[in-house]
Amino acid sequence: MAITSSGYTFSFDNGDAPGALPATFTTKGNILHATWMMVSAVIFAVVGMTMMSDLHAEPFPESLIPYAPLLIGCGVFLAGLYAALLKIEATIDHGTITIRRRSWFKAREHVMALSDYPGVLRKRVTYNRNKQTHVAWLAALPHDDKSKRVVLGASNDEAEGRKLVEDCARLLDIPALEETADGFQARAPGDLDRSIAELAAAVKIDTTYKTGSAPAELGVERGSDMIVLNFLKAAIPLKLLVVVAGVGAAITVAILLEIIGSDMILVIPAIAAFGIAVFLFLTLGRMKARRQLILRRDRVVIASLSKDGKEPKIGAELMHDEIEGVRIAPAKYGGNALWFDTDRGSFPAGDNAPRAALDYAHSLVIAALATAQEGSETGGDQ
């Protein structure tokens, strides 16, 4: 079953990385879904034209109305036919990728060098199935030309998707990539089993951290055995403001129409809009909460302060040796966040904080992890 999302076409037929090269990855169209689309298109066109047949006797342009279902049906039928005929086959040999893509009744072939791809990307995409939105994690070879992108596998589980990317990167001997706000973060195949603390201690990751240069939006508290970062300010994303304004306008219009004696059925959308407004208010409240990042000798704690501002509420605790990546990437509700990548999944901190605060926090985290790793190695040698 082929699914297209965010410019990548994939299926769940390939869930494991191949054991050796050459290897072929095939994505086929969903025949069952395509057949359903084509049959539904024919039924819709026939029934629609039959129901509107009396309009043929009307003067122009009303006489053209019966052909509207036919045009819609033809469009859906062609979309179903395209889905049925689609087939993408990528064969990877040592240093070469051959991509054969069949759409409609014509096949096209591209021969690419493996060096044309920066690495194996772990790509998060969403898709709709059975009226629900699902998330998939892809192992893909990214390219600016969408027709030359190659999906090596997919999984609905974040940890499995990460493992798939690492296995493919080792097989192809190219870097594993993670998306960031500025492009990609690459890890060499030989470093995939090493924690970010080890890499930082080995000076394989650069840091621009400078003591005393914290921006105004980030509070830094230093203790004897920990460093506490307080994200003091977070702007509300524009898209959430637009949604809130739209919901508020819908509620206002519904209430006004009800007051002037319009249909009682308007109460239902008004109640629904009010529920959405409450949900958005709670979401914005969480975003404006004071978020913390606590750096201890052996772990990183992602937390937020409670209403009384005393006891932090723990969101996640990550041991140093399980953190495989730290990056700045898009947050869930807009803006950016500091993401910690582990085999258990990816955990955000400082959601939607100003970029200056995230940059400083990122460099400080890397420096702290390197210092902790060097301390543990020194202690172990003694």
PAKOLMAR-388484 format. One line per field, with one value per residue (C-alpha): residue in three letters; x, y, z. Coordinates in steps of 0.1 Angstrom, whole numbers, plus 5000, padded with zeros to 4 digits. Layout:
! PAKOLMAR-388484
resn = ALA	...
east = X	...
north = Y	...
up = Z	...
END
This chain:
! PAKOLMAR-388484
resn = MET	ALA	ILE	THR	SER	SER	GLY	TYR	THR	PHE	SER	PHE	ASP	ASN	GLY	ASP	ALA	PRO	GLY	ALA	LEU	PRO	ALA	THR	PHE	THR	THR	LYS	GLY	ASN	ILE	LEU	HIS	ALA	THR	TRP	MET	MET	VAL	SER	ALA	VAL	ILE	PHE	ALA	VAL	VAL	GLY	MET	THR	MET	MET	SER	ASP	LEU	HIS	ALA	GLU	PRO	PHE	PRO	GLU	SER	LEU	ILE	PRO	TYR	ALA	PRO	LEU	LEU	ILE	GLY	CYS	GLY	VAL	PHE	LEU	ALA	GLY	LEU	TYR	ALA	ALA	LEU	LEU	LYS	ILE	GLU	ALA	THR	ILE	ASP	HIS	GLY	THR	ILE	THR	ILE	ARG	ARG	ARG	SER	TRP	PHE	LYS	ALA	ARG	GLU	HIS	VAL	MET	ALA	LEU	SER	ASP	TYR	PRO	GLY	VAL	LEU	ARG	LYS	ARG	VAL	THR	TYR	ASN	ARG	ASN	LYS	GLN	THR	HIS	VAL	ALA	TRP	LEU	ALA	ALA	LEU	PRO	HIS	ASP	ASP	LYS	SER	LYS	ARG	VAL	VAL	LEU	GLY	ALA	SER	ASN	ASP	GLU	ALA	GLU	GLY	ARG	LYS	LEU	VAL	GLU	ASP	CYS	ALA	ARG	LEU	LEU	ASP	ILE	PRO	ALA	LEU	GLU	GLU	THR	ALA	ASP	GLY	PHE	GLN	ALA	ARG	ALA	PRO	GLY	ASP	LEU	ASP	ARG	SER	ILE	ALA	GLU	LEU	ALA	ALA	ALA	VAL	LYS	ILE	ASP	THR	THR	TYR	LYS	THR	GLY	SER	ALA	PRO	ALA	GLU	LEU	GLY	VAL	GLU	ARG	GLY	SER	ASP	MET	ILE	VAL	LEU	ASN	PHE	LEU	LYS	ALA	ALA	ILE	PRO	LEU	LYS	LEU	LEU	VAL	VAL	VAL	ALA	GLY	VAL	GLY	ALA	ALA	ILE	THR	VAL	ALA	ILE	LEU	LEU	GLU	ILE	ILE	GLY	SER	ASP	MET	ILE	LEU	VAL	ILE	PRO	ALA	ILE	ALA	ALA	PHE	GLY	ILE	ALA	VAL	PHE	LEU	PHE	LEU	THR	LEU	GLY	ARG	MET	LYS	ALA	ARG	ARG	GLN	LEU	ILE	LEU	ARG	ARG	ASP	ARG	VAL	VAL	ILE	ALA	SER	LEU	SER	LYS	ASP	GLY	LYS	GLU	PRO	LYS	ILE	GLY	ALA	GLU	LEU	MET	HIS	ASP	GLU	ILE	GLU	GLY	VAL	ARG	ILE	ALA	PRO	ALA	LYS	TYR	GLY	GLY	ASN	ALA	LEU	TRP	PHE	ASP	THR	ASP	ARG	GLY	SER	PHE	PRO	ALA	GLY	ASP	ASN	ALA	PRO	ARG	ALA	ALA	LEU	ASP	TYR	ALA	HIS	SER	LEU	VAL	ILE	ALA	ALA	LEU	ALA	THR	ALA	GLN	GLU	GLY	SER	GLU	THR	GLY	GLY	ASP	GLN
east = 5000	5016	5012	5025	5032	5056	5070	5079	5060	5063	5047	5050	5061	5098	5102	5137	5170	5184	5214	5236	5240	5227	5192	5159	5132	5097	5067	5034	5001	4972	4951	4922	4919	4924	4896	4872	4880	4873	4841	4828	4837	4816	4786	4788	4789	4760	4737	4745	4738	4706	4693	4700	4688	4658	4682	4692	4661	4671	4688	4725	4744	4720	4720	4757	4750	4743	4779	4794	4791	4807	4837	4841	4838	4864	4889	4884	4886	4919	4933	4924	4939	4972	4973	4967	4995	5021	5052	5086	5116	5150	5180	5211	5244	5278	5279	5250	5212	5189	5154	5126	5093	5061	5033	5004	5016	5052	5083	5112	5146	5173	5208	5222	5255	5251	5273	5245	5226	5238	5228	5199	5173	5148	5117	5085	5054	5017	4990	4952	4937	4902	4894	4923	4957	4987	5024	5051	5089	5107	5143	5148	5175	5166	5170	5158	5142	5112	5113	5148	5140	5142	5124	5142	5116	5089	5076	5048	5071	5096	5122	5119	5122	5154	5169	5159	5178	5209	5209	5206	5233	5257	5248	5253	5283	5268	5258	5225	5206	5182	5162	5171	5159	5190	5191	5204	5225	5247	5263	5289	5281	5309	5295	5259	5265	5281	5263	5264	5284	5311	5312	5314	5342	5361	5357	5337	5310	5318	5302	5301	5294	5309	5306	5285	5270	5234	5207	5180	5154	5172	5179	5209	5213	5244	5246	5273	5260	5236	5228	5192	5181	5149	5132	5117	5098	5080	5061	5028	5030	5011	4992	4977	4968	4950	4931	4921	4909	4889	4873	4865	4848	4827	4815	4806	4787	4768	4758	4747	4726	4710	4702	4684	4663	4680	4677	4683	4706	4733	4737	4755	4784	4786	4791	4817	4836	4836	4851	4878	4885	4889	4913	4934	4934	4948	4974	4985	4987	5011	5032	5034	5044	5079	5099	5131	5161	5181	5216	5228	5260	5245	5212	5192	5158	5131	5106	5082	5074	5041	5017	5032	5066	5083	5084	5092	5070	5092	5084	5113	5146	5173	5206	5237	5246	5212	5212	5223	5215	5208	5194	5172	5142	5106	5084	5049	5029	5051	5085	5115	5125	5156	5152	5169	5171	5172	5163	5131	5121	5127	5119	5115	5126	5120	5092	5088	5115	5135	5162	5190	5179	5178	5212	5228	5210	5222	5258	5257	5241	5269	5296	5280	5277	5313	5325	5304	5318	5354	5348	5334	5363	5388	5371	5370	5408	5417
north = 5000	5033	5064	5098	5124	5153	5145	5109	5078	5047	5015	4993	4962	4970	4971	4957	4967	4943	4921	4928	4946	4947	4953	4963	4983	4983	5004	4995	5013	5002	4981	4976	5013	5022	4999	5013	5048	5039	5020	5048	5074	5056	5052	5088	5100	5078	5085	5123	5126	5106	5128	5160	5148	5171	5201	5192	5210	5242	5271	5276	5276	5257	5228	5221	5214	5176	5172	5183	5148	5134	5157	5150	5112	5114	5131	5105	5077	5090	5094	5057	5046	5064	5048	5013	5017	5033	5013	5026	5002	5013	4990	4999	4984	4995	5032	5032	5036	5028	5042	5029	5048	5038	5062	5059	5036	5050	5040	5063	5053	5074	5061	5080	5079	5071	5101	5123	5117	5132	5101	5081	5105	5096	5114	5119	5120	5119	5102	5095	5061	5050	5086	5088	5106	5083	5089	5070	5071	5067	5057	5077	5090	5127	5147	5181	5164	5145	5119	5109	5104	5068	5053	5023	5014	5027	5020	5033	5029	5057	5035	5009	5037	5050	5014	5010	5042	5032	4997	5012	5037	5009	4989	5017	5032	5067	5090	5087	5121	5138	5169	5202	5238	5245	5214	5179	5166	5138	5109	5087	5049	5042	5066	5053	5030	5058	5083	5120	5123	5101	5120	5153	5141	5129	5164	5150	5176	5213	5236	5274	5275	5305	5310	5339	5346	5333	5353	5372	5347	5318	5317	5296	5284	5265	5242	5219	5189	5203	5231	5243	5260	5280	5290	5323	5334	5317	5334	5320	5306	5326	5296	5290	5327	5324	5293	5309	5340	5319	5299	5331	5346	5314	5315	5352	5348	5318	5336	5367	5347	5329	5362	5376	5345	5324	5286	5268	5243	5270	5261	5229	5245	5271	5245	5226	5259	5266	5232	5238	5272	5256	5230	5257	5278	5249	5242	5278	5277	5247	5266	5297	5275	5279	5251	5237	5216	5201	5188	5163	5143	5112	5123	5151	5159	5177	5194	5223	5243	5237	5265	5273	5276	5253	5216	5208	5184	5158	5152	5128	5116	5106	5089	5104	5071	5067	5102	5097	5131	5167	5190	5221	5212	5222	5218	5202	5234	5257	5273	5252	5230	5213	5176	5147	5115	5081	5046	5051	5080	5118	5142	5180	5206	5244	5242	5274	5292	5320	5307	5325	5306	5273	5278	5286	5256	5233	5243	5241	5207	5194	5209	5195	5160	5161	5172	5145	5118	5129	5129	5093	5081	5097	5082	5048	5049	5056
up = 5000	4988	5010	5001	5028	5030	4995	5004	4990	5011	5022	5053	5033	5041	5078	5082	5067	5041	5052	5022	4989	4963	4977	4961	4978	4961	4967	4950	4947	4968	4943	4967	4976	4939	4928	4954	4942	4906	4913	4936	4909	4883	4906	4917	4881	4869	4899	4898	4861	4865	4893	4874	4840	4841	4839	4804	4791	4809	4790	4791	4814	4837	4812	4820	4857	4851	4838	4871	4887	4855	4858	4895	4888	4860	4884	4911	4886	4872	4907	4914	4882	4890	4925	4909	4884	4907	4913	4926	4926	4939	4936	4956	4948	4959	4953	4928	4931	4902	4906	4884	4888	4869	4868	4845	4816	4814	4834	4841	4853	4871	4879	4909	4928	4964	4971	4958	4990	5023	5044	5057	5071	5099	5087	5107	5085	5092	5071	5073	5074	5086	5094	5119	5117	5121	5125	5106	5109	5076	5068	5036	5013	5009	4977	4965	4935	4949	4921	4933	4969	4981	5011	5025	5051	5075	5110	5132	5162	5168	5183	5155	5130	5146	5146	5109	5100	5119	5103	5068	5075	5086	5055	5031	5051	5050	5079	5098	5096	5120	5109	5127	5124	5102	5080	5090	5120	5108	5127	5112	5110	5134	5160	5160	5191	5211	5233	5227	5259	5245	5213	5230	5253	5223	5207	5178	5185	5186	5212	5213	5250	5268	5306	5315	5281	5288	5270	5289	5280	5298	5335	5346	5382	5391	5421	5435	5416	5390	5366	5362	5330	5332	5300	5310	5279	5251	5223	5212	5176	5150	5137	5172	5175	5141	5153	5186	5168	5143	5171	5190	5160	5154	5190	5188	5155	5168	5200	5181	5157	5186	5204	5173	5171	5145	5143	5176	5158	5161	5197	5188	5168	5195	5222	5200	5194	5231	5238	5212	5228	5262	5248	5231	5263	5282	5255	5255	5293	5291	5266	5288	5319	5332	5317	5332	5321	5350	5342	5368	5369	5354	5339	5322	5337	5316	5340	5345	5376	5394	5400	5434	5417	5442	5432	5395	5377	5360	5323	5315	5330	5305	5315	5299	5283	5265	5249	5213	5199	5210	5183	5178	5156	5151	5182	5183	5184	5163	5169	5179	5208	5221	5213	5231	5209	5226	5217	5237	5215	5212	5241	5237	5261	5260	5235	5215	5235	5217	5194	5214	5245	5227	5211	5245	5261	5233	5237	5275	5274	5251	5273	5305	5289	5279	5313	5330	5306	5312	5350	5349	5327	5351	5381	5364	5357	5393
END
